[in-house]
Amino acid sequence: MLPLSVTCLLLQLLPLVCTWGNDDCLRRKSTSIHKDGDMVIGGFFSLHTSLDLTGITHIKPIKEFFILQLMPFNYQTALAFIFAIEEINRNLHLLPNISLGYEFHNLLPSYWRLLESFFIWHTGQNEIPNYTCGRETKSVALLTGTSWATSSQIGPLLELYKFPQLSFDSFDPMFSDNGQFASVYQVASKDASLVHGMVSLLLHFSWTWVGMIVAEGHKGLQFVSDIRGEAEQNRVCIAFVKMISSAYASYFLHIEKNDIIAREVSPVYVVIIYYDTDRLNHVNHYIQLHFVTWKVWVTNSQWHADVARRNFILDTFHGLLIFSHHHEKISGFKDFIQKATPSEYPEDTLLSLLWFQNFQCSVTEFDCSLKNCTPNASLAWLPENIFDPVMSDWSYNIYNAVYAVAYALQEMSLQQIQTPPMENGGMFYPWQLHPFMKNIQFTSPTGEHVNLDLTRKVDANYDILNLWNFPEGLRLRVKAGEFFPHSPFGQHFAISEDMIEWATEIAELPHSSCSESCHPGFRKSLQEGKPVCCFVCTPCLENEIANDTDIEQCVMCPEQEYANIQRTRCLQKSVMFLAYEDPLGKTLAGIALSFTIITSAVLGLFVKHRDTPIVKANNRALSYTLLISLTFCFLCTLLFIGRPNTATCIPQHTTFAVVFTVAVSTVLAKTITVVLAFKVTAPGRRMRQMLILGAPNSIIPICSLVQLTLCGVWMGTNPPYIDKDAHSEHGHIIIMCNKGSLTAFYCVLGYLGSLALLSFTVAFLARNLPDTFNEAKFLTFSMLVFCSVWVTFLPVYHSSKGKVMVAMEVFSMLASGAGLLVCIFAPKCFIILFRPERNSLHGFREKQSRCLNIIFCRRQEGRKWIPLTHKETKERIEAHKENNKNLNRRMWELVALSTRARATVQEVLFNLEMQCHSEAGGWQAQRPLWGDMVLEGSSGPENCTG
């Protein structure tokens, strides 16, 4: 008793089984078709849908099976077989004296039935061999195919007789074993480039997340291995691989277990189907069960109708993309299809059965012949879901295989032309064909070059067909592209997207990826533990770009370019420097020229008033030197403005260092002169001699010589040079003067700072000296401004970039120079221009003489002033020195030397400031107003001696 599962299976197959009835007599006829000839070519074709019960029941092995239905689309292979033989028989140049016959059998997927068919074909007996005498076989070669199992099972049997076997299935590398399959020849071209073609299609549409449904078998496993490797190289990920077994029962009994379409693969919208020939319908049937209309199917074989021949409006395989071998059209085959009728081929019982099923025929009872069929019926009338008139890959291979046998027979006949003619129909041993089959090369009637040598076979070219099957039953295959692996790179793949009809529920180009594409400006970042197609998008770093989608690594822009904000392209960097055309450059250049003009005007003013006390009072030669050096300080800033070049780059900092050293050392000399003048308290001292000989003036050349030495060492070791900085300022290339040796630069700057600090210190100590013509306070304040500017400059300079850094350097030079100019010379210019009375010798002498006369040369008795003796004057001075420490100690020298060195006294009077007003104001409460008491002449204190 059959198990319950088998019973359920048979119930599901009942609609198919129940189609039997009036055609029982046709079905009982032999499924072996034979037509005699001088030589016969045999063939095994799978023409019926059948169900092998092996493995379903507990009885093993089992011989029982069901023949369910004739497959019209497979019957095309038998028609192609007949067409090729008839075409050769009509060819006067090919086997002109030999007629070819044919014999083919329906191949059932049962080991027992396979053996039975082989012995029937080989022995010509329909019963048990050796007990019934049958016809003698004339077969010279056998055509097999549609599965590895069939060819591999028949192959060893044929090898016993060295019988030539031609496989019309797709190319199988397993048959390359010459030891085991020495008599097997493959007609099809190699499929090694199929995986490359499919991956090229996936890449064209950016499908990087795909699934695979593969028929079980060694070819399916090899395909999975090959396409995995090709996909990984091109960053395409296989989401799943599902193997489909060969038995229909597995679908019905394990639907829930293998429901891969409805649940597991829902995120995947592109699925590759790899058919093994005899399992094609199994896979189709299984997918049709789930009625999936939202996926793109890509397959390696011609699509065939499913066993149920459904005629719904919607179809699962609408939009299917097929990689079919490229073949030229065979002329005459379409006419042959139209003329193939049961009356034309009465021996072909399968054709009669096909006619009965589709053209409303009835069957006579006595001879099982057809009657009352549709008049003038033709196979070309049938819809494509029943019979496809377009020659399939298998049919094309059968056509070439028949021609290969014919050409081999002709070659053999030409070599045996000297032997006696063959008797009894020209019988010979089929193994004699092997040398000719192995070396045969010919051009088929379609122009295709055919050879059976495995070492010389080339990869197949492919047409990419698109199945239009809406409404269901249309079955229109449209060529949408092609893949030629031997064409130059870039031309091997072509496809027209406008010719493609997608699946029913897909309105636009489908998208199938694990992660959304990374737009330009972003790169893919892989996620740990996930396939390479599952990633996140990360923005490119600064100055890196990604100008395409799904870039794995951003590209660094060249040094002279920079990335735009979107990080999609590199832009040319603009050259940046402190130019005269820039507003900042114009401003600084204007300021520099303005101060240069002002300094020159001050110098002219001092030269014009060179004999005035205020000019002479502080060593006018030093004043001239300071003004000239400041003029060059302002002018040297122009070297920093404009495009840097060798002529301006090298002297920039050396000129700045030397001229500012001269200016600062001049200030130091002026300050020391003032201090020395006030420190000389006794005649004949060494400091007085130094002051008279102008020793402070030697400070300028000494300090300048040290600075020149430092600059010389700098220029000799590592001088400045023109440099480009493409990184500090985004989008700009900064052209600047590289200082060369930073150590030398900071030594020069440090030396200049040391001089400035020393000048400030000395000036600060002399700030309280008398200030009528003494400039100690002004020098102190000027050096304070100078030091403040450069102390502030250092941090700001190092935090700036580009032309701002150069501008800060120029500004600091201008600010420090302007501080010296304004603080030292502005008060003097004010007196010269607006207070000329304070710059006269007479006024200064009158004021000083009156003060000295009143303080030291007179004493009041009542309302009269009585002159003091020399002794009384000396005593008053000493007493005043003790009581007032702020009294200028130079006063004693003024009084003591007045009678012996008149000129010296006058020089001292004009060169030193007497604190007359400040100190006399403290005494006004003890003495009356000065009145008109003025020393006569210019002798001043000389009257004190009387």
Disulfide bonds with the S-S distance in Angstrom:
Cys25-Cys368 1.99
Cys237-Cys533 2.12
Cys361-Cys373 1.85
Cys514-Cys534 1.89
Cys518-Cys537 1.99
Cys540-Cys554 1.99
Cys557-Cys570 1.96
Cys649-Cys737 2.30
Cys851-Cys916 1.42
Cys857-Cys944 1.55
